[in-house]
Amino acid sequence: MKLSKIYELAVKYGIQQDPRGKDISEYFKNIKKEYRKLKGIERITFDKEALTNPFSDTRLLCGNPDSEIKKILVGIDIETAEILLADRIREREGLDLALSHHPEGIAYAGLSEVMRVQGYILNKLGLHKEAVSDSLKERVQEVARKILPANHSRPVDAARLLNMPFMSCHTPADNFVAKYLQENINKGAPKALKDILNFLHKIPEYKEAAFNKAGPRIILGKPKDKAGKVFVDMTGGTEGPKELFGRISQAGVKTLVCMHLSEEHFSRAKPEHINVVIAGHIASDNLGMNLLLDKIETHEKLDLLCCSGFKRIKR
């Protein structure tokens, strides 16, 4: 399969799983309108991939798009060390691509841009646009400021020097895990938090994580507490505005199921009488990547090597 095809399929299937559904067309309409207005250096440096790919954290980082890909090293994080590992594997047995879940290079620099989808998700949940807009805008700016000083091109430069094709795929995979869990939790209608844990532990990725002391756990609430309305919060780049936990609770949500929650977010959620189940960061990333790779491999079987916290589980 050509490298460009793998990239195109990741974007295509990510769009199919996107919480915006058909409304994602509004994103493309707005981004094209924004591009037409640009002049000078802003127009020259505009990331034109955004015109066809709504996921700023998913990019081809290095390599000829027309190159044939058969063997891929897949990891949750692919940094300079993993690029060197990929090159060593290529010397010994051949390798065509390093595929990372977490973004690097321009994909990491653009992480905050993908957070816009959180506004749509929260509006759909029942929060008013006015209540979400200011808080989300500040949170997006906060994340952008944190990323600004990062030397995000290091692994991309390593890949370039070693002529190693390199790609990152973040939000498409996160869309898969968010939709998969939300639909199955809705279908199962768990009555208590322990029922959510039981459901998660039946999923191979979470069961595997539990053996490594990184499995699902309740961080707010007790096993016998009522689950109520459950909101799976797992896509949109990173954690959303911490100021909105109260609003989410007022919208009728009783339980949040998240990949992870910072200590600051935890402190803000605690007084809002809302349960929080942490499914597990890397386990959730595994599930999302596996669901996406299942789709991609319907087009052509690939030889996948696992590293950096990833384990291939087919469905």
C-alpha positions as a LaTeX table, in Angstrom:
\begin{tabular}{lrrr}
\hline
Residue & $x$ (\AA) & $y$ (\AA) & $z$ (\AA) \\
\hline
Met1 & 0.00 & 0.00 & 0.00 \\
Lys2 & 1.32 & 3.45 & $-0.83$ \\
Leu3 & 2.23 & 5.74 & 2.06 \\
Ser4 & $-0.21$ & 8.35 & 0.76 \\
Lys5 & $-3.00$ & 5.75 & 0.80 \\
Ile6 & $-2.38$ & 4.88 & 4.46 \\
Tyr7 & $-2.51$ & 8.57 & 5.33 \\
Glu8 & $-5.66$ & 9.17 & 3.28 \\
Leu9 & $-7.42$ & 6.18 & 4.84 \\
Ala10 & $-6.51$ & 7.31 & 8.37 \\
Val11 & $-8.06$ & 10.72 & 7.66 \\
Lys12 & $-11.08$ & 9.21 & 5.86 \\
Tyr13 & $-11.93$ & 6.80 & 8.67 \\
Gly14 & $-11.22$ & 9.46 & 11.29 \\
Ile15 & $-13.82$ & 11.68 & 9.60 \\
Gln16 & $-16.32$ & 8.81 & 9.53 \\
Gln17 & $-15.96$ & 8.40 & 13.31 \\
Asp18 & $-15.88$ & 12.13 & 14.07 \\
Pro19 & $-18.47$ & 13.38 & 16.60 \\
Arg20 & $-19.38$ & 16.23 & 14.23 \\
Gly21 & $-20.80$ & 13.80 & 11.68 \\
Lys22 & $-22.00$ & 15.61 & 8.56 \\
Asp23 & $-21.47$ & 18.94 & 10.34 \\
Ile24 & $-17.74$ & 18.50 & 9.73 \\
Ser25 & $-18.46$ & 20.09 & 6.34 \\
Glu26 & $-18.75$ & 23.38 & 8.26 \\
Tyr27 & $-15.11$ & 23.00 & 9.31 \\
Phe28 & $-13.98$ & 22.68 & 5.69 \\
Lys29 & $-16.18$ & 25.60 & 4.65 \\
Asn30 & $-14.73$ & 27.83 & 7.37 \\
Ile31 & $-11.10$ & 26.82 & 6.83 \\
Lys32 & $-11.35$ & 27.49 & 3.07 \\
Lys33 & $-12.95$ & 30.85 & 3.77 \\
Glu34 & $-10.16$ & 31.65 & 6.23 \\
Tyr35 & $-7.50$ & 30.66 & 3.69 \\
Arg36 & $-8.98$ & 32.87 & 0.96 \\
Lys37 & $-8.70$ & 35.90 & 3.25 \\
Leu38 & $-5.01$ & 35.38 & 4.03 \\
Lys39 & $-2.29$ & 37.51 & 2.47 \\
Gly40 & 1.49 & 37.74 & 2.49 \\
Ile41 & 3.48 & 35.49 & 4.82 \\
Glu42 & 0.33 & 34.10 & 6.47 \\
Arg43 & $-0.91$ & 32.77 & 3.13 \\
Ile44 & 2.53 & 31.45 & 2.15 \\
Thr45 & 3.00 & 29.53 & 5.42 \\
Phe46 & $-0.59$ & 28.28 & 5.73 \\
Asp47 & $-0.80$ & 24.52 & 6.35 \\
Lys48 & $-2.66$ & 23.50 & 3.18 \\
Glu49 & $-3.22$ & 19.99 & 4.52 \\
Ala50 & $-5.94$ & 21.57 & 6.67 \\
Leu51 & $-8.05$ & 22.10 & 3.53 \\
Thr52 & $-8.62$ & 18.34 & 3.19 \\
Asn53 & $-7.64$ & 16.99 & 6.62 \\
Pro54 & $-9.53$ & 18.34 & 9.69 \\
Phe55 & $-7.05$ & 16.73 & 12.10 \\
Ser56 & $-4.11$ & 19.06 & 12.67 \\
Asp57 & $-2.40$ & 16.40 & 14.81 \\
Thr58 & $-2.30$ & 13.81 & 12.02 \\
Arg59 & 0.33 & 14.28 & 9.33 \\
Leu60 & 2.82 & 12.63 & 7.01 \\
Leu61 & 6.02 & 13.86 & 8.64 \\
Cys62 & 8.70 & 12.34 & 6.43 \\
Gly63 & 8.94 & 10.17 & 3.34 \\
Asn64 & 7.85 & 9.92 & $-0.28$ \\
Pro65 & 4.03 & 9.66 & $-0.45$ \\
Asp66 & 4.38 & 7.27 & $-3.41$ \\
Ser67 & 6.63 & 4.80 & $-1.56$ \\
Glu68 & 5.25 & 1.28 & $-1.10$ \\
Ile69 & 4.63 & 0.30 & 2.51 \\
Lys70 & 4.46 & $-3.30$ & 3.68 \\
Lys71 & 6.17 & $-3.40$ & 7.07 \\
Ile72 & 5.41 & $-0.80$ & 9.76 \\
Leu73 & 6.80 & $-0.14$ & 13.23 \\
Val74 & 3.79 & 1.10 & 15.25 \\
Gly75 & 4.16 & 2.83 & 18.61 \\
Ile76 & 2.12 & 5.06 & 20.87 \\
Asp77 & 5.09 & 7.43 & 20.94 \\
Ile78 & 7.72 & 7.47 & 18.21 \\
Glu79 & 10.56 & 9.77 & 19.14 \\
Thr80 & 14.25 & 9.86 & 18.23 \\
Ala81 & 15.02 & 6.62 & 20.10 \\
Glu82 & 12.26 & 4.76 & 18.25 \\
Ile83 & 13.41 & 6.20 & 14.92 \\
Leu84 & 16.88 & 4.75 & 15.63 \\
Leu85 & 15.22 & 1.46 & 16.56 \\
Ala86 & 13.28 & 1.55 & 13.28 \\
Asp87 & 16.50 & 2.10 & 11.34 \\
Arg88 & 18.16 & $-0.83$ & 13.13 \\
Ile89 & 15.21 & $-3.09$ & 12.32 \\
Arg90 & 15.34 & $-1.92$ & 8.70 \\
Glu91 & 19.01 & $-2.96$ & 8.52 \\
Arg92 & 18.29 & $-6.40$ & 9.95 \\
Glu93 & 14.99 & $-7.41$ & 8.37 \\
Gly94 & 13.55 & $-4.51$ & 6.41 \\
Leu95 & 11.06 & $-1.82$ & 7.43 \\
Asp96 & 9.07 & 0.76 & 5.46 \\
Leu97 & 7.41 & 3.14 & 7.94 \\
Ala98 & 7.43 & 4.36 & 11.54 \\
Leu99 & 3.85 & 5.11 & 12.65 \\
Ser100 & 3.20 & 7.05 & 15.85 \\
His101 & $-0.09$ & 7.64 & 17.62 \\
His102 & 0.98 & 10.74 & 19.51 \\
Pro103 & 1.83 & 13.68 & 17.27 \\
Glu104 & 5.34 & 14.89 & 16.50 \\
Gly105 & 6.71 & 17.74 & 14.42 \\
Ile106 & 4.10 & 19.95 & 12.77 \\
Ala107 & 1.39 & 17.58 & 14.04 \\
Tyr108 & 2.40 & 18.30 & 17.65 \\
Ala109 & 2.73 & 22.02 & 16.96 \\
Gly110 & $-0.85$ & 21.99 & 15.67 \\
Leu111 & $-2.35$ & 19.95 & 18.52 \\
Ser112 & $-4.30$ & 22.85 & 20.01 \\
Glu113 & $-6.13$ & 23.47 & 16.72 \\
Val114 & $-7.93$ & 20.12 & 16.86 \\
Met115 & $-9.42$ & 21.07 & 20.25 \\
Arg116 & $-12.13$ & 23.09 & 18.48 \\
Val117 & $-14.17$ & 19.90 & 18.18 \\
Gln118 & $-14.64$ & 19.94 & 21.96 \\
Gly119 & $-17.02$ & 22.88 & 21.58 \\
Tyr120 & $-19.26$ & 20.82 & 19.30 \\
Ile121 & $-19.16$ & 17.82 & 21.66 \\
Leu122 & $-20.08$ & 19.92 & 24.71 \\
Asn123 & $-22.85$ & 21.76 & 22.84 \\
Lys124 & $-24.30$ & 18.40 & 21.79 \\
Leu125 & $-24.10$ & 17.28 & 25.41 \\
Gly126 & $-26.38$ & 20.14 & 26.38 \\
Leu127 & $-24.02$ & 22.98 & 27.30 \\
His128 & $-24.88$ & 26.36 & 25.80 \\
Lys129 & $-22.42$ & 27.80 & 23.27 \\
Glu130 & $-21.95$ & 30.92 & 25.38 \\
Ala131 & $-21.00$ & 28.80 & 28.40 \\
Val132 & $-18.43$ & 26.82 & 26.42 \\
Ser133 & $-16.92$ & 29.39 & 24.05 \\
Asp134 & $-14.83$ & 31.56 & 26.38 \\
Ser135 & $-13.56$ & 28.68 & 28.53 \\
Leu136 & $-12.60$ & 26.59 & 25.51 \\
Lys137 & $-10.89$ & 29.53 & 23.81 \\
Glu138 & $-8.74$ & 30.11 & 26.91 \\
Arg139 & $-7.94$ & 26.39 & 27.22 \\
Val140 & $-6.90$ & 26.19 & 23.55 \\
Gln141 & $-4.62$ & 29.20 & 24.05 \\
Glu142 & $-3.19$ & 27.63 & 27.21 \\
Val143 & $-2.30$ & 24.41 & 25.38 \\
Ala144 & $-0.84$ & 26.40 & 22.46 \\
Arg145 & 1.37 & 28.38 & 24.88 \\
Lys146 & 2.63 & 25.17 & 26.47 \\
Ile147 & 3.58 & 23.74 & 23.08 \\
Leu148 & 5.26 & 26.91 & 21.76 \\
Pro149 & 8.70 & 26.38 & 23.38 \\
Ala150 & 8.91 & 22.68 & 22.48 \\
Asn151 & 11.60 & 21.42 & 20.11 \\
His152 & 9.03 & 19.30 & 18.30 \\
Ser153 & 11.07 & 18.66 & 15.14 \\
Arg154 & 13.69 & 16.40 & 16.79 \\
Pro155 & 12.27 & 12.98 & 15.81 \\
Val156 & 11.24 & 14.29 & 12.39 \\
Asp157 & 14.80 & 15.49 & 11.76 \\
Ala158 & 16.12 & 12.09 & 12.86 \\
Ala159 & 13.74 & 10.38 & 10.41 \\
Arg160 & 14.80 & 12.75 & 7.62 \\
Leu161 & 18.51 & 12.11 & 8.21 \\
Leu162 & 17.93 & 8.35 & 8.19 \\
Asn163 & 15.48 & 8.56 & 5.26 \\
Met164 & 12.85 & 6.84 & 7.39 \\
Pro165 & 9.20 & 7.41 & 6.39 \\
Phe166 & 7.36 & 8.73 & 9.44 \\
Met167 & 3.71 & 9.47 & 10.15 \\
Ser168 & 1.59 & 10.37 & 13.18 \\
Cys169 & $-2.10$ & 9.58 & 13.62 \\
His170 & $-3.76$ & 11.04 & 16.72 \\
Thr171 & $-7.36$ & 12.29 & 16.60 \\
Pro172 & $-8.61$ & 9.72 & 14.02 \\
Ala173 & $-7.70$ & 6.95 & 16.47 \\
Asp174 & $-9.13$ & 8.90 & 19.43 \\
Asn175 & $-12.38$ & 9.32 & 17.51 \\
Phe176 & $-12.58$ & 5.54 & 17.14 \\
Val177 & $-12.14$ & 4.80 & 20.85 \\
Ala178 & $-14.51$ & 7.58 & 21.95 \\
Lys179 & $-17.31$ & 6.39 & 19.66 \\
Tyr180 & $-16.73$ & 2.70 & 20.38 \\
Leu181 & $-16.90$ & 3.15 & 24.16 \\
Gln182 & $-19.81$ & 5.62 & 24.14 \\
Glu183 & $-21.95$ & 3.40 & 21.91 \\
Asn184 & $-21.22$ & 0.25 & 23.90 \\
Ile185 & $-21.73$ & 1.91 & 27.28 \\
Asn186 & $-25.03$ & 3.36 & 26.06 \\
Lys187 & $-26.05$ & $-0.08$ & 24.82 \\
Gly188 & $-25.06$ & $-1.81$ & 28.08 \\
Ala189 & $-26.71$ & 0.86 & 30.27 \\
Pro190 & $-24.49$ & 0.29 & 33.34 \\
Lys191 & $-26.29$ & 0.89 & 36.62 \\
Ala192 & $-23.23$ & 1.37 & 38.83 \\
Leu193 & $-19.59$ & 2.38 & 38.41 \\
Lys194 & $-18.50$ & $-1.22$ & 39.00 \\
Asp195 & $-20.51$ & $-2.17$ & 35.89 \\
Ile196 & $-18.45$ & 0.27 & 33.83 \\
Leu197 & $-15.24$ & $-1.29$ & 35.17 \\
Asn198 & $-16.56$ & $-4.78$ & 34.38 \\
Phe199 & $-17.37$ & $-3.69$ & 30.82 \\
Leu200 & $-13.92$ & $-2.14$ & 30.31 \\
His201 & $-12.12$ & $-5.19$ & 31.69 \\
Lys202 & $-13.79$ & $-7.34$ & 29.02 \\
Ile203 & $-11.99$ & $-5.31$ & 26.34 \\
Pro204 & $-8.56$ & $-6.92$ & 25.64 \\
Glu205 & $-6.62$ & $-3.64$ & 25.64 \\
Tyr206 & $-7.90$ & $-2.70$ & 29.10 \\
Lys207 & $-7.52$ & $-6.22$ & 30.47 \\
Glu208 & $-3.90$ & $-6.24$ & 29.28 \\
Ala209 & $-3.32$ & $-2.86$ & 30.94 \\
Ala210 & $-4.76$ & $-4.16$ & 34.22 \\
Phe211 & $-2.05$ & $-6.84$ & 34.33 \\
Asn212 & 0.50 & $-4.01$ & 34.10 \\
Lys213 & $-1.15$ & $-1.96$ & 36.88 \\
Ala214 & $-2.37$ & 0.57 & 34.31 \\
Gly215 & $-5.94$ & $-0.62$ & 33.94 \\
Pro216 & $-9.28$ & 1.14 & 34.50 \\
Arg217 & $-10.00$ & 2.61 & 37.91 \\
Ile218 & $-12.46$ & 4.87 & 39.69 \\
Ile219 & $-10.85$ & 8.10 & 40.88 \\
Leu220 & $-14.05$ & 9.89 & 41.92 \\
Gly221 & $-16.93$ & 7.85 & 43.31 \\
Lys222 & $-17.35$ & 4.35 & 44.70 \\
Pro223 & $-17.97$ & 1.04 & 42.90 \\
Lys224 & $-21.62$ & 0.84 & 44.02 \\
Asp225 & $-22.42$ & 4.49 & 43.15 \\
Lys226 & $-25.03$ & 4.97 & 40.42 \\
Ala227 & $-23.53$ & 5.55 & 36.99 \\
Gly228 & $-26.42$ & 7.66 & 35.67 \\
Lys229 & $-25.75$ & 9.42 & 32.37 \\
Val230 & $-22.25$ & 8.50 & 31.17 \\
Phe231 & $-20.12$ & 10.77 & 28.98 \\
Val232 & $-17.02$ & 9.28 & 27.32 \\
Asp233 & $-14.55$ & 12.16 & 27.03 \\
Met234 & $-11.69$ & 10.84 & 24.90 \\
Thr235 & $-11.22$ & 12.96 & 21.78 \\
Gly236 & $-10.39$ & 16.55 & 20.95 \\
Gly237 & $-6.61$ & 16.63 & 21.31 \\
Thr238 & $-6.23$ & 16.79 & 25.08 \\
Glu239 & $-8.16$ & 17.63 & 28.25 \\
Gly240 & $-10.76$ & 20.36 & 27.90 \\
Pro241 & $-11.51$ & 23.40 & 30.11 \\
Lys242 & $-11.42$ & 22.54 & 33.81 \\
Glu243 & $-14.00$ & 25.27 & 34.52 \\
Leu244 & $-16.79$ & 23.31 & 32.81 \\
Phe245 & $-17.18$ & 20.33 & 35.14 \\
Gly246 & $-20.02$ & 22.10 & 36.94 \\
Arg247 & $-21.79$ & 22.80 & 33.64 \\
Ile248 & $-21.35$ & 19.18 & 32.56 \\
Ser249 & $-22.90$ & 18.02 & 35.82 \\
Gln250 & $-25.80$ & 20.46 & 35.36 \\
Ala251 & $-26.35$ & 19.00 & 31.88 \\
Gly252 & $-27.27$ & 15.72 & 33.57 \\
Val253 & $-23.97$ & 13.87 & 33.29 \\
Lys254 & $-23.34$ & 11.73 & 36.35 \\
Thr255 & $-20.20$ & 9.89 & 35.24 \\
Leu256 & $-17.21$ & 10.81 & 33.09 \\
Val257 & $-15.12$ & 8.09 & 31.45 \\
Cys258 & $-11.75$ & 9.59 & 30.49 \\
Met259 & $-8.33$ & 8.48 & 29.28 \\
His260 & $-6.62$ & 10.57 & 31.94 \\
Leu261 & $-7.22$ & 13.58 & 34.17 \\
Ser262 & $-4.62$ & 16.05 & 35.43 \\
Glu263 & $-4.43$ & 16.80 & 39.14 \\
Glu264 & $-5.71$ & 20.30 & 38.46 \\
His265 & $-8.71$ & 18.96 & 36.53 \\
Phe266 & $-9.30$ & 16.37 & 39.27 \\
Ser267 & $-9.41$ & 19.09 & 41.92 \\
Arg268 & $-11.99$ & 21.06 & 39.91 \\
Ala269 & $-14.16$ & 17.99 & 39.24 \\
Lys270 & $-14.17$ & 16.78 & 42.86 \\
Pro271 & $-16.65$ & 19.33 & 44.33 \\
Glu272 & $-19.08$ & 18.97 & 41.39 \\
His273 & $-20.60$ & 15.65 & 42.55 \\
Ile274 & $-19.57$ & 13.87 & 39.38 \\
Asn275 & $-18.06$ & 10.38 & 39.12 \\
Val276 & $-14.85$ & 9.90 & 37.16 \\
Val277 & $-13.64$ & 6.59 & 35.74 \\
Ile278 & $-10.14$ & 6.62 & 34.25 \\
Ala279 & $-10.09$ & 3.96 & 31.54 \\
Gly280 & $-6.34$ & 4.33 & 31.04 \\
His281 & $-4.39$ & 6.53 & 28.68 \\
Ile282 & $-2.17$ & 4.09 & 26.82 \\
Ala283 & $-4.81$ & 1.33 & 26.87 \\
Ser284 & $-7.32$ & 3.71 & 25.27 \\
Asp285 & $-4.75$ & 4.78 & 22.69 \\
Asn286 & $-4.18$ & 1.09 & 21.92 \\
Leu287 & $-7.88$ & 0.47 & 21.41 \\
Gly288 & $-8.26$ & 3.47 & 19.11 \\
Met289 & $-5.23$ & 2.55 & 17.00 \\
Asn290 & $-6.32$ & $-1.09$ & 16.76 \\
Leu291 & $-9.81$ & $-0.15$ & 15.59 \\
Leu292 & $-8.34$ & 2.20 & 12.98 \\
Leu293 & $-5.76$ & $-0.34$ & 11.78 \\
Asp294 & $-8.53$ & $-2.94$ & 11.46 \\
Lys295 & $-10.20$ & $-0.60$ & 8.96 \\
Ile296 & $-7.01$ & 0.18 & 7.06 \\
Glu297 & $-6.13$ & $-3.51$ & 6.80 \\
Thr298 & $-9.42$ & $-4.28$ & 5.06 \\
His299 & $-7.74$ & $-2.72$ & 2.01 \\
Glu300 & $-4.46$ & $-4.62$ & 2.29 \\
Lys301 & $-2.78$ & $-6.71$ & 4.97 \\
Leu302 & 0.27 & $-5.09$ & 6.51 \\
Asp303 & 3.17 & $-6.49$ & 8.52 \\
Leu304 & 2.98 & $-4.61$ & 11.83 \\
Leu305 & 5.71 & $-4.57$ & 14.48 \\
Cys306 & 4.74 & $-3.18$ & 17.89 \\
Cys307 & 6.78 & $-0.95$ & 20.17 \\
Ser308 & 6.49 & 1.95 & 22.61 \\
Gly309 & 3.41 & 0.76 & 24.49 \\
Phe310 & 1.44 & $-0.53$ & 21.50 \\
Lys311 & 0.13 & $-4.08$ & 21.15 \\
Arg312 & $-1.77$ & $-5.16$ & 18.02 \\
Ile313 & $-5.12$ & $-6.77$ & 18.78 \\
Lys314 & $-7.31$ & $-7.57$ & 15.79 \\
Arg315 & $-11.09$ & $-7.78$ & 15.74 \\
\hline
\end{tabular}
